[in-house]
Amino acid sequence: MKVDDAREGLDIQSLYPEELKTKLQAMGEKPFRAAQLFAWLHQKQAETYREMTNLPEGLRERLSKEEPLTVLEPVDMRESRIDGTRKYLFRLPDGNVIESVWMKYHHGNSVCISSQVGCRMGCRFCASTLGGLTRSLRASEMLGQVYRIQKLTGERVSNVVVMGTGEPLDNYEQLVRFLRLISSEQGIHISQRNLTVSTCGLVPEMYRLAEEKLQITLALSLHAPNDEKRQALMPIASRYPLREVLAACGNYFEKTGRRITFEYALAAGENDGGKDAEELAGLLKGYNCHVNLIPINPVKERQFRRSGKKMVLDFQNKLEKCGINVTIRREMGGDIDGACGQLRKSYMDNQEKNL
C-alpha cells in the first residue's frame, strides 16, 4: 500500500515553502506567516504549535485542530558497546514502528533512515522484507527520524542515508519531497552532496530521479556479478536485468555528474569467490563508480552466512588490481541487531508473544 492510498493529501510538515504559503493565504493569513511556520517546523523542529510563539494564538489553535503534527515516539534504543552506534525504534502516530540508525564518524554524524514500514522487494538476505510492506512513509515521517535523533543526541546530523527499511524509489514522490525539504536553505539545510539514496534497481524511477537535477549520491544494491546470481538473491532482478540497471546508472552519472556507488553484500559461498570478483570487475569496467563491500549481517530467519575476513580482503584486492575503486564498509552496530529490519522484527515478535 502506498502512502497516498493510506491517507489522502499532504500533511503540513511535508509541504514545500510555496505550498505552505498558498495554504496559509487560503486560511486568510498574511504570506510572511508561512516563512515563520516553516522555520518552526524545519529549523527549530517544534513538536507542538504552542511552541510557535510568534504566530497568533488563533492561528495556532486552528492549526492544532486542523493540522496535527507528526511526532515520532521513541519506543526502544540500543547503543553499541563497540562503536557507540545507536539504533532507534520509533512509533508512528498510526501505531506502526520504524527503525533508524545514528552513526558517529570523524567527519560528522550520519543517520540511516527508513522510507517504508516494511518492504515488498523480497531480497532474500534482508530482515526488512520478512513481513512484507505495510505502507510507505510520508516525507514528514522521514524528516521526523532525522529531527528526533538530533534532539535525542543533542548533536547535528550532517549526512543522511536513505538505506533503512523499505525501497526508497518505491515511495518516489514522498522521497523527493524529503530530499528537497531536508536540503532546503529555509530548513536544516543538509547539503544534497551529503544525502545518499539506495535502490535495489527500479529502473524507471532511476531515470526519473536523474531528471530531478538533485546532487545526491545514488547507491545501487548490486550484490552479484551476473543476472543468474542476482536473481537468486533479489527477486526484482527478474524484472530488470543488469544491462538495464547499469544503463540507468550510466544515465544518472551523465545527467548529474554524481559518481555511482555499488553496494555489494558478501555472503559466504554465494557471491564472494575469486571468479565473482573477476566477473564483477569486468561488469563495472568503464563506469565512474565506487564499490562498497558489506560483510553481510546474519539474520536468523535466513540461511546466509557472513564471508570470512580473508575472503573479504581477497575480494577487495582482486577488484583493486582491476582498477576498481573499492572499500570495505566499516561495520557499525554489529552487537545491537544492526542489520536493516532486525530491531523492528524483534519488537513485533515480542508484541505477538504478549498478545
N, C-alpha and C positions, 0 to 999 in steps of 0.2 A: 504494500500500500504506500503510495507516495504521500508526501506531506500535504499537498493540495487536495488529495482525496479525503484526508482525515479532517482538515479544518479549512474552511474557505477563507480567502483573503489573507492579507499580511498583518501580523501584529505590529505594534508601534515601534518596537525595537529593531524590526527588520526593514524599516523604511529608509530610503536614501534621504539626504537633507532636503532636496527639492520636493520629494513626495511628502515629507513631514510638513513643509511649508504649505503645500496645497491642502493638506488635511486640516491644519490649524486655521487657515483662512476660511475654509468651509464651515468651521466652528465659530466664525466671527472674530477670530483673534488676529492681531497685527502680525505681519510676516516675521518680524525680528524675534518673536516668541519661539519660532521653530529652531533658530540657532541656539537659543538658551536651552530648550528642551533636549536637542541633540547632544549638547555638551554634557548635560546631566546624565543622559543615557549612556554615552560612549566615552567621554573623557573621565568623568567622575564616577561612572558606573553605579549610579544611585539605584537602590533596590526598592525604594518607595517614593511616591510622589510627595510625601511630607518633607523629604529632604530638599526638595527643589524650591528653596526659599525665595528666589527672585521671580517666581511665577505667581500670578494672582491666585488667591485661595480658592476662588470659584472655579478656575481652570483646573487646579489640582484635584478638587473634589469631583469634577466632571470626568476627568481622565481616570481617576481611581475607579469610578463606576463603569466607564465605557471601555477602557483600555487597560486591563490588568497586566502588570509586568510579569515577564518570565524570570523567575528567580530559581536557580538550581540549589537544591538542598543536599549538603554533604551527607552521605549515608555511611561511608567507610573510607578509611585512608590507611594505606600500608606504606611504610618507609623502609627502603633497603638499608641494611646494615653495611652493605658492601660499598655503595657509592652515593647514598643519600637520595636516590630516585624515589619519588612519591607517586603512588598510583591512587587516584581518587575514584570513588563511585558516587555519582550524583543521581538524585531522584528528580525527574521532571514533574511539572505540575499535574500531568495526567497519570502519574504513578509509575511510569516506565523508568528504568535505570540505565545509565550510560557510564562509560569509564573514560578517564583522561589521565595522561601521564605527564608529570613535571620532571624535567631533567636538567641538572646543573652542569654547565660546561665552563671552561675558562673564557670562552668567547661570549658567554651570556646564557640566559635561561631559555630553554626550549619547552614547549608544550605540544604534546601529541593529542589531538582531539578526535572524537568520533563524529561521523556525519550522518549516521543512521542508528536506529535501535535495531540491532541485529543486522544480518546481511543475507542476501539471496544469491550471491555469486558461487557459493558451494566449494571454494578452494579446499582441497582435501587435507591440508596440514594445519588449518586455521580453526581456532576455537570460536571465532566470531560467527561462523556460519552454522553452528550446531543447532540453533533454534530457529533458523530462517530469519526472514525480515518481518519485523513488526510494523515499523513505519520509518519514514525519513524525518530528519530534523529540520526545523526552521533555522534561518540564519541567526535569529536571536538565541537559539539553543546552542549553536556552535560558538557564537560570541560569548555566551554565558559561561562556557567552560574556561575560556581564557580569563575573563574578568574575575570569576570566582577564585581561580587559582592565584591570581595576582593579589587578591585580598587575603586569602588564606596564608600565603607565604610572605606577604609584605614586600615582595620583590617584583620588579618589572619583567615582563616576558619580552624577549627580543626576537625569538624565532618561533614560528608555528608550523607544525607538520600535520596535514590532514591525512593521517595514516592509521587512525584507530579503527574502531568497529565501523563497518559499512564500506561501500564503494562510493566514493565522493561523486563520481560522474554519473552515478545512478540517481543522484539528487542534484542535478545540474543547476537549475535556476537558483535554488537556495545556496548552493556552494558559491556561485559567482557573486551573489549578494554579500555573503560572508566575506569573501576576499576583498571586495570593494570597500565594505564598511570597516574592516579591521585595518585597512591601509589608508583610510581617509585622513586627510590632514586635520579635519574637524573632530576626529575621534582619537584613538590612542596611536594612530599613525605608525604602525609597524611597516617597515619597508617591504614592498612586494618582493624584492630580491631575497627576503628572509622568510618567504612563505613557500611551502612545498606541498604539492597535491599528488597523492599516489593513486594510481589506477591499475586495475588488472588488464586493461586494454579494451575499453569501449570505444571502438574506432570512430563512429560518427561524432560522439561527444568530444573526442580528442581534436578532431578538425574544427568543431565549434569553438573549443577553448582557444585554439590558435588565433581565431578571428577576434577574440576579446581584447587583444593587444595588452594583455597583462604581462608583467615582468616576473612572474612566479616561476619556480622550478617545477617541471613535470617529472615525476618518477614513475617508471613503468615496472610493475611486478612481473618480471620475466621468468625466473625460476627454472628455465630449461633451455637447452641449446637447439631444440628442434620441436616440430609440431607434435610428434608422437608422444614424447615425454611430457610436453607442456599440457597436452590434453588429458593425460593421466593424472596430472596434479590439479589442473584448473579447468573445470567444465566450460568456462567462457571461451577457452581456446578453440573449441569445436566450432564456434560461430565466427571467430575472427582469427584466421591463420596468421602465422608470424609475418609473412610478407606484407599483409595489410596493416598489421600493428606497427611494424617498423617503418612503413611508408608514412603512416600518421605521425610517428616520432620525427622523421626527417622533415615533414611539413611543419611541425611545431618549431623545430630549430630554425628553419628558413624564415618563418613568419615573425618569430620573437627574438632570435639571436641567443636564446637561452639553451645552454647545454642540457641534454637529457641525462637523467640518472636511471640506470637499470638496477633494480633490486633483484638480488639472486639469493634465495634462501637455500642453504645447503642441507640436504637430508642424506644421511649415510646410506650408501648403496643405491641411491635413486638418481642423483644428478651431480655427484661430486667427484667423479672419476677423471683421470687424465684425458681420456677421449672427450669427455663432456667439456673440459676446459678448452681443448683444442678446437672443438666444434663451435663453442661459444665465441672464441676469438675470431674465427673465420666469419661467423654471423655478423659480428659487430665491426668488422674491419671497415674503415672509412667513415664511421659515424663519430661526430663530435660528442663524446659521451663520457660518463663516469660509471663504473660498475661498483656497486656496494654489496659485498658479500656478507650474508647474515647467517651465522650458525643457528639453525632452527631451534626454537624453544619447544621442547617436547610437550604435547598435550595428551592427557591420559586417555581421552576418547579416540585418539588417532594412533596409528601404528608406526609413525615416522620417528626416527632416532636422529639425534644430533651428530653431525660429522665430527670426527676426531680432529684435534688441533693440527696434527701433521697433515691430514688431508686438506684442511682449510688453507694452510700455508702453501702446500704444493699447488693447490688450485690457483692461489694468488700469484705465485711465481710463474706458472705457465702463462697466465694472462699477461703479466708484465713483460715477459720475454717476447710476446707477440705485439707489444706496443699498446696494450690496452691500459688505460688509467683505472686503477682499482685500489680499493681499500677494504679492510675488514671492519665491519661496524663494531664499535665498542659496545660490549654487552652491558645493558643497563637493566637493573631491577630483576635480575635472574632469580632472586630469592623471595620475590613478592608476587608471584603469578604475573610476570611482566609481559607475557605474550598477549596479543590482542584478544579480548573476549574472555580471558580466563577468570578475572575477578568477577565480572558480571555473571558468568556461568556458575561460579561457586556460590554467589549470593542467591541466585534464582533457585539453585538446587536446595539450599538451606531453607528458603521460603517454602518450597514444596513439601519438604520434610516436616515443617512445623504446622502445615495445614491440618 
